[in-house]
Amino acid sequence: MHDIRAIRENPVAFDAALARRGRAPQSGAILSLDARRRQAIAEAEAARAAQNAASKEVGAAKARGDEAEFERLRALVADKKADVARLEEEARQGDGALHALLATIDNLPLEDVPDGVDENDNVELYRRGSPHDFDFTPVEHFEIAGVAPGMDFATAAKLAGSRFVVLRGAVARVHRALAQFMIDLHVEEHGLTEVNSPVLVRDEAMFGTNQLPKFAEDSYQTTNGWWLIPTSEVTMTNFAAGEILEAASLPLRFTAHTLCFRSEAGSAGKDTTGMLRQHQFEKVEMVSITHPDDSLAEHARMTRCAETVLERLDLPYRTMVLCTGDIGFGAQKTHDIEVWLPGQGRYREISSVSVCGDFQARRMNARFRPEGGGKPEFVHTLNGSGLAVGRCLIAVLENGQRADGSVDLPEVLRPYLRGHSRITPEGDLA
């Protein structure tokens, strides 16, 4: 959500920032609604003052026996009372209309975000690790002989339709090991607090992290009104909703391993084979709630947390900064981390780490009290994948595949797999 005062003070800069995202100017419509709302408030206050003044004179006119003046003043009080009610309703409607409009307008990109139209204009910051050399033609994850028995798309389709998978045996265990490894790393080395949070939330939580109202079609809603979370960013960020935190308690850093649900609206025809793009998946999410002065440093820190997962798994990756045309609705700046998938012969996104400034905090009224006192201020929020478990499984399987259909597994996973180090061509752990 945007600060209406900032838009009033510099509407040209506001529209210019939106233009960098390819959005049409919005300040005119916003300020028009704001002016009508403020005028209604001012007129309501004036009518209330007139009502109060006339009310004071009614008794005096009655006491003087001036019936004509008494009746005139009593009628004036009634008229002004009706005016106050009408104008306050106009102000409420105007406030609702302004709030609804602001809720649909993207966050403004930071100045150092590169300009661009789409993902083709994203800028690579660096690469780490080199793609493995294979003495055979690598295949995609679902084509690996040792993986195929443990990745059942046919049964999943029978149960739930397309874009679902049933994992079995060795593949399911590696998937679970990856999630446990990520959580342990973030808690024990990166200092995040592990949480277990609901996967069903109310409208308010989805609004707070900007899934609603604009992106309702991207998520699933139950018949009694709950929403299935698209990521635990929704729950963990909303921990601060409606709160006034002490500055000394910041930053708050959380991580959770949860199921996630996305309708994948608009993705028809994209990644239809394999388990790269699913309606139901698991993710280890990271959320930070910070002092405004610290959010950019926290963004760099969270990026390193996500990158460290890939480095420990010995997976080649590159880190991108997204251009203005590709960053998400609520982000000021985003780093995408893309892992190398030899089966596809290209890098694919496995984590997005975003700083949102006070955009989400305004939507959920999440504030902190400055040290030494003073008026509460809005916190800054950040979120990032640390990592998407299914996509990480894909990367581990494809990068570890061997010519005989077996898969060598990263050494760091062995404690989670009872010492096993590979998936055999028959699909067993060994």
Secondary structure by P-SEA (a helix, b strand, c coil): cccaaaaaacaaaaaaaaaaacccccaaaaaaaaaaaaaaaaaaaaaaaaaaaaaaaaaaaaaacaaaaaaaaaaaaaaaaaaaaaaaaaaaaaaaaaaaaaaaccccccccccccccccccccccccccccccccccccccccccccccccaaaaaacccccbbbbccaaaaaaaaaaaaaaaaaacccbbbbbbbbccccaaaaaaaccccccccccccccccccccccaaaaaaaccccccccccccccccccbbbbbbcccccccccccccccccccccbbbbbbbccccaaaaaaaaaaaaaaaaaaacccbbbbbbccccccccccbbbbbbbbbccccbbbbcbbbbbbcaaaaaaabbbbbccccccbbbbbbbbbbccaaaaaaaaaaaaacccccbbbcccccccccccccccccccccc
